[in-house]
Amino acid sequence: MPLVYVTRRLPEPGIEPLTAAGLDVELHDDDLPPAREELLAQVAGADGLVCTLADRIDAEVLDAAPRLQVVANLAVGYDNIDLAAAAAREVVVANTPDVLTEASADLTWALLLAAARRVLEGDRLVRSGAWRGWAPAELLGRPVWGTTLGVIGMGAIGTAVARRARGFGMTVLYHNRRRAPDAEAEVGATYVTLDELFERSDAISIHTPLNDESRHLVDAAALNRMKRTAVLVNVGRGPVVDEAALVEALRAGEIAAAALDVYEREPHLAAGLAELDNVVLAPHMASATSASRAAMVRLACENVVAVLAGRPAVTPVRSSR
């Protein structure tokens, strides 16, 4: 029977969709990714691979897996996979879009509100026992209602975030590589240049994929263009933000606050980031609801089952066959 290597312990339904389809499964039964040597060894006899963003699937891995037909990434993003190398070897690459859209948008708003209203600082104050009671000037944050939200990357998740902004009476600006007329009609968003978005927005939410153009899109110059009262939220890809530049901007008060769910060198943080009070740090948990993670697992498995049965992938990445 075809063999599928799964690089991480999965939440429910786990590997059941694969075994139910009659596939043999080799599971790296751990919450952390396999070491590079283990990955190379385990893919040698694999026909299918279920992996995560933490697994670098490059030419070396693909060459170590002569039987490999499909790579199913348990994520919307796929910058961890060399698509050109996969296409050259006729390996299908699939991802898990759409099923985590609403969960990711929910967490974006949780982070935005927590950063703007200094919720974690308040939590720490109360837990420390240092809080002496209500004070008029204590922990004054930034308003969200009626302000301007800038969305970088108006895809499915960016649109879902903008949709929620209507409930806060916000003006929505956005920037994309190309205009998104459907999103404009649905959420009333206005397309602007990137410079204008940085300059006008009270809160900026990042949802663009990671590629050569978007790497360090938010750099020192971009942060300098933002309002000193602005809040930056990144639930997209970590390297879109120059993390060292962000630390300096937060220290200097160039922007008011930030909230991050993803990091440039995950799980490592830029020096000084964890010591700042004006940043909220989440552990890459945007899709972490039981329903969303279960749907991601099912979709990844469905992609593998389909390809190994000789059918097209359910959600193939465009650059794969």
Number of C-alpha atoms within 10 A of each C-alpha: 8 16 20 29 22 27 26 21 15 19 12 14 15 17 22 15 18 20 14 10 13 13 20 18 19 16 16 18 13 11 10 11 19 18 11 12 9 12 20 18 14 22 25 17 17 23 24 30 27 24 23 23 16 15 18 17 24 15 17 11 23 22 16 17 20 15 17 26 21 27 29 28 29 24 20 20 20 23 14 16 22 17 22 14 18 25 14 11 17 14 23 25 28 31 25 25 19 14 20 23 20 18 20 24 24 17 19 27 17 13 27 25 18 20 27 26 18 20 16 16 16 15 11 12 14 13 9 9 8 9 13 8 7 7 8 6 6 9 13 10 16 19 13 19 13 14 17 21 25 31 30 24 21 27 17 17 26 25 25 20 26 29 18 15 21 15 10 13 13 19 20 25 26 28 23 17 12 9 14 18 12 11 20 18 10 11 18 16 25 18 21 16 12 18 13 16 26 26 16 19 24 27 28 25 27 24 26 25 21 19 13 9 10 14 18 19 19 20 17 19 11 19 24 17 16 24 18 17 17 23 26 28 24 24 26 28 23 22 21 25 26 20 23 16 19 25 22 16 20 20 17 11 14 19 23 24 30 27 24 24 20 24 24 18 11 13 10 8 15 16 10 12 19 13 9 12 15 23 27 23 18 15 12 17 13 23 21 15 13 12 13 19 22 19 18 26 25 21 24 28 29 20 28 29 26 15 21 20 12 9 11 15 25 18 17 19 20 10 13 20 17
